[in-house]
Amino acid sequence: SEEIATGPKYTHDCDNCRFCGEYDGRDLWVCESGHEIRPAIIRHGDDGPEYYSMPMSTFHSLEDQMKIKAEAGMEPDFHLACDLAFWRGAFKQAEVKA
């Protein structure tokens, strides 16, 4: 039987961050330092720079840009669409309210 992870796979050294789970082999965190930016963090290794982060407000802004392009009949930027799909999946998996 497979062992189910109940904690983070990678080291994350911010005491203000809450571990939210795992997505696609990466650890998901949300920083709850009280700062209005409230970044989501996806950690993919133990070394300091081995993570991606995005403020929730940036995520919403990019979602809005994609919607405007779609409504105008424009093709979405492929890389942006892939990035948003990944982040959307991660947020949903972690049940993070974006």
BATOR-638861 format. One record per residue (C-alpha): x, y, z. Coordinates in pm, whole numbers, padded with zeros to 5 digits, always signed. Each point is the difference from the previous one (the first is absolute). Example, Ala and Ser with C-alpha at 12.3 -4.5 7.8 and 13.67 -1.06 7.14 Angstrom:
+01230-00450+00780/+00137+00344-00066/
//
This chain:
+00000+00000+00000/+00113+00356-00072/+00082+00230+00286/-00198+00325-00007/+00200+00313+00080/-00145+00199+00288/+00260+00273+00007/+00230+00190-00231/+00252-00183-00214/+00239+00297-00016/+00143+00234+00262/-00166+00342+00013/+00138+00246+00253/-00276+00257+00039/-00192-00026+00327/-00284+00207-00149/-00076-00253-00274/-00268-00266+00028/+00056-00334-00171/-00303-00072-00218/+00091-00333-00154/+00170-00139-00307/-00066+00053-00370/+00183-00170-00285/+00288-00106+00230/+00045+00349+00143/-00086+00148+00341/-00265+00272+00016/+00019+00280+00255/-00188+00323+00063/+00169+00282+00185/-00225+00135+00270/+00225+00271+00137/-00287+00246-00008/+00142+00178-00304/-00267+00085-00257/+00194-00167-00284/-00060-00349+00150/+00227-00199-00230/-00050-00363-00086/+00324-00197-00015/+00077-00319-00188/+00323-00158+00128/+00180-00256-00218/+00322-00049+00200/+00174+00059+00331/+00236+00276-00119/-00106+00358+00065/-00076+00100-00361/-00181-00324-00092/-00351+00142+00001/-00251+00201-00201/-00222+00261+00158/-00287+00213-00117/-00206+00256+00188/-00369-00084-00014/-00068+00344-00152/+00236-00079-00291/-00179-00328-00060/-00333+00184-00019/+00146+00264-00233/+00133-00265-00238/-00334-00183+00007/-00171+00329-00093/+00242+00055-00291/-00071-00349-00132/-00376+00062+00022/+00027+00335-00185/+00203-00162-00280/-00249-00285-00031/-00295+00240-00015/+00180+00197-00274/+00055-00319-00199/+00377+00014+00048/+00216-00306+00051/+00138-00026+00352/+00373+00002+00059/+00091-00370+00017/+00249+00030+00286/-00229+00222+00202/-00288-00242-00052/+00218-00292+00115/+00123+00191+00306/-00353+00100+00098/-00126-00356-00043/+00277-00125+00228/-00066+00263+00269/-00377-00051-00026/+00049-00375+00051/+00233+00059+00293/-00242+00243+00166/-00290-00242-00047/+00199-00297+00134/+00105+00193+00308/-00347+00149+00043/+00160+00342+00009/-00249+00279-00052/+00159+00201-00277/
//
